[in-house]
Amino acid sequence: MPLGIEHVAERNNGLWPDWVRPGERDLFATILGNGSARLLPLHIDPKARAVTVAVRVLADQPAFSKAVRFIPYKARYNALDIGPGVHIPLNFVPSRLFSELRGEQQVRAMADDKLKPLAMDSGAPIFALSPEQSALCTLSATTPNGKPVAARRQVIRQEYPTFGDGVDRQMLDTLLWRLIANDGGPANTEGAVELGLRCRTGQWQTANYDLGDRPWLIDLERLTGQQPDPAMPVGVLLGRYRFMDADGQPLSVLPAQFDNFWDYQPANDRLAPFLVDGRYLRIAGQPASVEVVKPGDITIDRRWTLPAAETPQHAR
């Protein structure tokens, strides 16, 4: 070739010349749809006297026409009429990894046959349940005589799996439930407490829900039949309902607004930052179906005794 031609990018530390703006190559390739439309920045030998550009006419009419919408990333994220085209992970670094770096001991969800309360000495026992177990298990607290105890259960942390082969790091795998008194203190300050855990089998079934023309936007009120509770832990909802893609893989959820995407805390997620207009839920991908878990027979019915808390005069 008589002309000395070389890539400008290689001579300019990878930077494009002024007449080719970053992203133009990708833009035209995307518009064409097959990746073959490219701009190649060239440096022409200064000794060249002329450059001839030949254009071959392949058709006398446009092959296609497509409306192009230019919006910044934040506006694109917040645009409800545009579905996420990829499986977007919520956690780039799982909360469990942060906890490990801080030296905290991690707890994983227990298998059904190994379920038992943890931290009994604290007076506020903890159960480590998966999202599905959280939907299928109930926790009770009574006195030894069978009277209900003024206590409540509370999700204190939700965990994402650590890195590993075949692990979907955007899906919650553990919820830590803690039994506490209504005033927030230990549950056994007024005496011994009988803990009860009852779990059922569960079977996933296709929910009676029409995804419509915006499958990535779920109407929770229509799906569940009731107004969504902003205080509900995300993991509890994902234990009752699954949003499946075309390959049969469950999808997670996205915060309602771009700003929430960076601000929310995965360790104590509630539905509030995920709700759009108080009732819609954004899915991280394109769901092809919605499934709901149907409770079956009781398979676990266990009880444990939480001793009464020591009073100061009896404390050792």
Number of C-alpha atoms within 10 A of each C-alpha: 4 6 14 12 12 13 14 17 15 10 11 10 8 10 13 17 14 7 7 13 10 12 10 12 16 15 15 16 16 14 15 16 10 9 13 12 15 14 12 11 15 13 15 15 12 9 8 10 7 9 8 5 6 6 6 6 6 8 7 6 6 7 8 7 8 7 6 8 7 8 10 8 10 11 12 16 20 14 13 16 12 12 18 17 10 9 14 16 17 19 14 9 15 19 19 21 17 11 13 11 9 9 9 11 8 10 15 16 18 15 12 15 8 8 15 16 20 16 11 13 11 14 22 22 21 22 25 25 23 25 24 21 23 23 22 21 17 14 17 17 26 17 18 14 8 10 11 13 20 15 21 17 21 15 21 15 17 26 26 24 20 15 13 8 6 6 11 18 20 20 20 22 21 24 31 21 23 22 26 20 18 13 10 12 14 20 28 26 15 15 15 19 27 21 20 17 18 15 21 19 17 18 11 14 13 13 17 13 14 14 15 9 8 15 19 26 24 23 21 17 14 15 18 15 9 10 12 21 14 15 11 14 21 22 27 22 17 23 19 21 24 22 25 19 17 10 8 11 13 20 22 25 22 23 24 23 19 16 13 13 16 10 10 14 12 18 17 15 19 21 23 18 20 24 22 18 8 18 20 19 23 23 24 25 24 20 24 15 19 22 18 20 20 17 16 12 9 13 12 16 12 13 16 14 15 23 15 15 19 13 10 7 6 7 7 6
